Amino acid sequence: MSCPICKREADPKYRPFCSRRCADVDLGKWLSGSYAIPAEAVDEDDDDLNQPPAPPRQ
């Protein structure tokens, strides 16, 4: 398996990375928001439409 940051051979101690440096680079990308899952923006008003109606109060 190769390191996802620098493509060198992964070290079992830092798997899937080759070194502490590459593991830290990856962590930095997560913390800075460089990695993101694409999603559509949701309008707050649309959220109410997707909720089931509240049960009647007794």
C-alpha positions in Angstrom: 0.0 0.0 0.0 1.3 3.5 -0.8 1.1 6.6 1.3 -1.9 8.7 0.2 0.1 11.9 0.7 3.5 11.2 -0.9 3.0 7.8 -2.6 5.9 6.2 -0.8 5.6 2.7 0.7 3.5 2.8 3.9 5.1 2.1 7.2 3.2 -0.3 9.4 3.8 2.0 12.4 2.0 4.9 10.6 -0.3 3.0 8.3 -1.7 4.0 5.9 1.0 6.7 5.8 4.8 6.4 5.4 5.7 8.7 8.3 4.5 10.9 11.1 5.0 13.9 8.8 2.5 12.6 6.2 0.0 11.6 9.0 0.3 15.2 10.3 -0.2 16.7 6.8 -3.4 14.6 6.4 -4.7 15.7 9.9 -4.0 19.3 9.0 -6.1 18.9 5.8 -9.0 17.6 7.9 -8.7 20.3 10.5 -8.5 23.1 7.9 -11.5 21.9 6.0 -9.6 20.9 2.8 -11.4 17.6 2.8 -15.1 18.0 2.3 -18.0 15.8 1.1 -19.9 17.7 -1.6 -23.5 18.3 -0.7 -26.4 20.5 -1.8 -27.3 23.4 0.4 -30.6 22.8 2.2 -33.0 25.7 2.8 -34.0 25.8 6.4 -37.7 26.1 5.4 -37.4 22.8 3.5 -36.3 21.0 6.6 -39.8 21.6 8.1 -41.4 19.9 5.1 -39.4 16.7 5.6 -40.3 16.3 9.3 -43.3 14.1 10.2 -46.2 16.0 11.8 -46.0 16.4 15.6 -48.4 14.0 17.5 -51.5 15.7 18.9 -51.2 16.8 22.5 -53.5 15.2 25.0 
